[in-house]
Amino acid sequence: MFADEDNITELAVQRWATAHSPRLGELMTALVRHLHAFATEVRLTEDEWAAALQWLTAAGQTCDDKRQELILASDVLGLSMLVVQLNNRFAPEATPATVLGPFHIDGSPTVPDGFDLSEGLAGTPLYITGKVTDTGGKPLAGAVLDVWQADADGAYEAQIPEIDEARLRAKYRTREDGSYCIRTIAPRGYAIPMDGPVGDLIHRTDISWFRPAHIHFLIDEPGHRKLITHLFQEGGEYLDSDVVFGVKDPLIVRFTEHPAGTAPDGDPIDEPYLHATYDFVLQPE
């Protein structure tokens, strides 16, 4: 049977249904149906089809070991957050998950409790303290908090070519009682990278390309569901227009101002600082 406009979709579905993996067959046949339905609905032109392929090619060519333009594309389309929601249906008392983002780097160094993540970078000192527990309130000793963030100018390590060592990223471990203390600098809201294909597309819309101030956390404790989440600064800009749809109300935290004196870790501090408290609650497997 030769293909025409009326039968091309079913012919393609039949071919992809021969996938050796049932799940691959399910994914590919559904993808074919939805792609064909989209093209039919919008009456996709050949020029538009070619432009889309050029855009995807450029997005792929923009990716390297520090930049992931295709993750960024998924983020701004809302697909990343949808996948997070579908795969992280935690109990109401568990800390909600949000997007990983394109700037996580594997292999961050393990540092002691209270370590200054900023290591002298300019910015307002910020302490984050709290506990990691399960949904029953049991403290989780030795849980690893993989932390990363942007600097006071809104830039991540991955965006600074001359940086070849860990910057504003590290792994902390909780104490015996599940508590932790992180010292860093206050992050700021920032624009996503707008110099690539994703930025070019957003420039053609009225979409805000900013993210609110936040700090990333990845907590992967044996016997519990992996948690990828953020903490957002209460009262910050862009909370209602986060370009990657990542904000959730339980993740918005007050950064309380304190004068110079004694810091939350007990050490003296000679300048004003901010303090946020948050207890991460992990969903048991």
C-alpha positions in Angstrom: 0.0 0.0 0.0 1.3 3.4 -1.0 1.1 6.4 1.3 -1.3 9.3 0.9 -2.7 12.0 3.1 -5.5 9.7 4.4 -3.4 6.7 5.3 0.2 7.9 6.1 -0.4 8.1 9.8 -1.7 4.6 10.2 1.1 3.2 7.9 3.7 4.9 10.1 2.1 3.7 13.3 2.1 0.1 12.0 5.8 0.3 11.2 6.7 1.7 14.6 4.5 -0.8 16.3 7.1 -3.4 15.3 9.6 -2.1 18.0 11.2 -4.9 19.9 10.4 -3.2 23.2 6.7 -2.9 24.0 7.3 0.4 25.8 9.3 1.8 22.8 6.4 0.7 20.5 3.9 2.5 22.8 6.0 5.7 22.9 6.8 5.8 19.2 3.3 5.0 17.9 1.8 7.7 20.2 4.5 10.2 19.1 3.7 9.5 15.4 -0.1 10.0 16.0 0.5 13.3 17.9 3.0 14.7 15.4 0.8 13.9 12.5 -2.2 15.4 14.2 -0.3 18.6 15.0 0.9 18.9 11.4 -2.6 18.4 10.1 -4.2 20.8 12.7 -1.9 23.7 11.8 -1.6 22.8 8.1 2.2 22.8 8.5 4.0 24.3 5.5 7.2 22.9 4.0 9.0 26.2 4.9 7.8 25.9 8.5 8.9 22.2 8.7 12.3 23.2 7.3 12.6 26.0 9.8 11.7 23.7 12.7 14.4 21.3 11.7 17.0 24.1 11.4 16.0 25.3 14.9 16.4 21.8 16.3 19.8 21.4 14.6 20.9 24.7 16.0 19.7 23.8 19.5 21.7 20.5 19.4 24.8 22.3 18.1 24.6 24.7 21.1 24.8 21.9 23.6 28.1 21.0 25.2 29.3 19.6 28.5 28.3 22.9 30.3 25.2 24.0 28.4 22.1 22.0 27.6 19.9 24.0 25.2 17.5 21.1 24.6 16.8 20.9 28.3 16.2 24.6 28.3 13.8 24.2 25.4 11.9 21.5 27.3 11.8 23.8 30.4 10.3 26.8 28.7 7.7 24.7 26.9 6.5 23.4 30.2 7.4 19.8 29.3 10.0 19.4 32.0 7.7 20.5 34.7 4.9 18.2 33.4 7.2 15.2 33.4 8.2 16.1 37.0 4.5 16.3 38.0 3.7 12.9 36.4 6.6 11.1 38.0 6.7 12.7 41.5 3.3 12.3 43.0 4.5 12.5 46.6 2.5 12.4 49.8 1.1 15.9 50.8 3.6 16.1 53.7 6.6 15.4 51.4 8.6 18.3 49.9 7.4 18.8 46.3 9.8 18.3 43.4 10.5 20.8 40.6 12.7 21.0 37.5 16.4 20.0 37.5 17.3 22.9 35.1 20.2 22.9 32.6 23.0 23.9 35.0 23.5 20.8 37.3 27.0 19.4 37.1 27.8 15.9 38.4 30.7 15.3 40.8 30.4 18.3 43.1 32.9 18.1 46.0 31.7 16.9 49.5 32.1 19.6 52.1 31.7 19.8 55.9 28.6 21.0 57.6 28.4 24.8 57.6 31.0 25.2 54.7 30.8 28.5 53.0 29.6 27.7 49.5 30.5 31.1 48.2 34.1 30.9 49.2 34.6 34.7 49.2 32.4 35.6 46.3 30.6 38.9 46.5 27.1 38.9 47.9 24.9 39.1 51.0 25.7 36.2 53.3 22.9 33.6 53.5 22.6 30.7 56.0 20.1 27.9 55.3 19.4 25.6 58.2 16.9 22.8 58.9 16.5 19.0 58.9 16.0 16.2 56.4 13.3 13.7 57.6 11.0 11.1 56.1 7.3 11.6 56.0 6.9 10.1 59.4 9.2 12.7 60.9 12.2 10.4 61.3 15.5 12.3 61.0 17.7 11.1 58.1 21.4 11.1 59.3 24.1 11.3 56.6 21.6 12.3 53.9 23.5 14.1 51.0 22.3 17.5 49.9 23.7 18.3 46.4 23.4 22.1 46.2 24.1 24.5 43.4 23.1 28.1 42.6 23.7 31.3 40.6 26.0 34.0 41.9 25.0 37.6 42.9 25.0 38.5 39.2 22.7 35.6 38.3 25.4 33.5 36.6 26.1 29.8 37.1 29.5 28.1 36.9 28.5 26.5 33.6 28.0 30.0 32.0 31.5 31.3 32.8 34.0 29.7 30.3 37.1 30.6 32.3 35.9 28.7 35.4 37.3 25.2 35.6 36.6 24.2 39.2 33.6 23.9 41.4 31.9 27.2 42.0 28.8 27.7 44.1 28.1 23.9 44.1 28.9 21.3 46.7 27.5 18.3 48.6 26.6 18.5 52.3 25.7 15.7 54.7 23.2 15.9 57.5 24.2 15.4 61.1 23.0 12.5 63.3 19.8 14.4 64.1 19.1 15.0 60.4 20.0 18.7 60.7 22.2 20.7 58.3 23.7 24.1 57.9 24.7 25.7 54.6 26.4 29.0 54.3 26.3 30.8 50.9 25.3 34.1 49.4 21.8 35.2 48.4 21.0 34.3 44.8 19.2 36.7 42.5 16.6 36.3 39.8 18.2 36.0 36.4 17.5 35.7 32.7 17.8 32.3 31.1 20.4 32.2 28.3 18.9 34.3 25.5 21.8 34.0 23.0 20.7 30.7 21.5 17.8 29.2 19.6 15.5 29.1 22.7 16.2 32.8 23.3 15.6 33.6 19.6 12.2 31.9 19.8 11.2 33.6 23.1 12.2 37.1 21.6 9.3 36.5 19.2 6.8 36.4 22.0 5.7 38.4 25.1 7.0 35.6 27.4 9.2 36.8 30.4 12.6 35.1 30.2 13.4 35.5 33.9 13.6 33.0 36.8 13.0 34.1 40.4 15.8 33.9 42.9 16.3 30.3 44.1 18.8 27.6 45.2 18.8 24.1 43.8 18.8 20.9 45.9 19.1 17.3 44.9 18.7 14.8 47.8 19.1 11.2 46.9 18.9 9.1 50.1 18.7 5.2 50.0 15.2 3.9 50.7 13.5 7.2 49.6 12.4 8.8 46.4 15.0 11.1 44.9 14.1 14.7 45.4 15.0 17.4 43.0 13.7 20.8 44.1 14.4 24.5 44.7 14.0 27.0 47.5 12.7 30.4 46.3 13.1 33.7 48.1 9.8 35.0 49.5 8.9 38.4 47.9 11.3 38.0 45.0 10.6 39.1 41.5 9.2 36.7 38.8 7.6 34.2 41.3 4.4 34.5 39.3 6.0 34.4 35.9 8.9 31.8 36.2 9.8 31.0 32.6 10.2 27.3 33.4 7.1 27.0 35.5 9.1 25.7 38.5 7.6 27.7 41.4 5.5 25.9 44.0 4.0 27.7 47.1 5.6 25.2 49.7 9.0 26.0 48.2 8.8 29.8 48.9 10.9 30.6 51.9 11.5 33.8 53.9 15.0 35.1 54.0 15.1 36.9 57.3 17.5 39.8 57.8 19.8 39.8 60.8 22.4 42.3 62.0 26.1 41.4 62.5 26.8 39.3 65.5 26.5 35.5 65.9 25.6 33.5 62.9 23.3 30.4 63.0 26.4 28.1 63.0 27.6 29.8 66.2 30.5 31.7 64.6 30.8 35.5 64.7 29.9 37.4 61.6 30.9 41.1 61.2 28.2 42.0 58.6 24.4 41.7 58.2 23.2 38.4 56.9 20.1 36.5 55.8 18.8 33.3 57.4 16.3 30.8 55.9 15.0 27.7 57.5 13.6 24.7 55.7 12.9 21.1 56.6 13.1 18.7 53.6 10.7 15.8 53.9 11.5 12.7 51.7 9.0 10.3 50.3 9.9 6.7 51.3 10.2 4.2 48.5 
